[in-house]
Amino acid sequence: MRAFVLASIVVFSVNTVFALENQLDPSKVAPQYRDLAEKRQAELIRQKACQARAEKEKIVRRDLPAYVLQCMDAAEKAEQAVKAKK
């Protein structure tokens, strides 16, 4: 179980690096996939912001994945709360 968690964290970290380098513009995606592309772009923006926040707060590298996941969850809940008020 522990090995699975560690492997998941490594895969998440590697995917994060590649995803941030290869951001797509949702307007250049086929119309039927535009919603998904916009959601993915929003997720990548949250992820990048959380990583910048972790760097600013000098989070230790071993704690980075957990911190970023927690930060992304909090950011997503905050966005949903703002949308709910509208």
N, C-alpha and C positions, 0 to 999 in steps of 0.2 A: 504494500500500500504506500509506504513512504517513498519507494523508488518511483512509483507512478506519479506521485505528487511532484517530486523533483523533476522528473522528465517533463511533466506538463508545464512547470515553471520555465524550464529551458526552452521548450517549444514556443511558449507564449512570448518569451523575450526575443527569440529569433524572428518570429513572425511580426512582432511589433516593429523591429528595425526595418525589415523589408517592406512592410505595409506603409510606413511613414515615408519611405523613399519613393514609392510608386503610387502616389495619390492620383486618382482619376478625377476629371472634371465631370460632374453629373450631367452637364448640358451636352457632353459629347457621347453620352451613352444612349442606346436605343430607348425610345419612349417607354416601352413596357418594363424596362429595368431601372428607370430613372429614380423611382422611390427607394429601391434598394441601394442604389449608388449614393443617394443623399443621406440615407441612414448610416451607411458605412463611412461616408466622409465625416459626418457628425461624430461618429464613434472615434475615428482617427484624430479628430481635433481635440476631443476630450482626453484621449490617451496622450497626445503630445503635450497638452496643458498640464496633465498630471505628472508627466515625466519632468517637465520643466519645474514644477512645484517641488518635486522630490529632490531635484538637483539643487534648488535654492535652499531647501531645508537640510541638505546634506544627509540624505537617507543612505544608510549603508547598503552596498550593492546586494547583499544577501537578502535584505528586507525590501528591496525595490519592487519585485513583482506583487507582493502582498499589499504594499502601500498603493501602488498604481491601481490595482483592482478595487481596493476600498475607495480610493479617490474617484474612480470612474463610476462606481455605484452611487456615491453621494452626488456627483455631478448629474447623473442621469435622473435621480430622484428630484433634484432641484429643478431641472428642466421640465420634468413632468408636472411639478407643482406650479410652475409659471404658466405652462400651457393650460392647466386646469382652471386657473384664475381668469383666463381670457374668455 
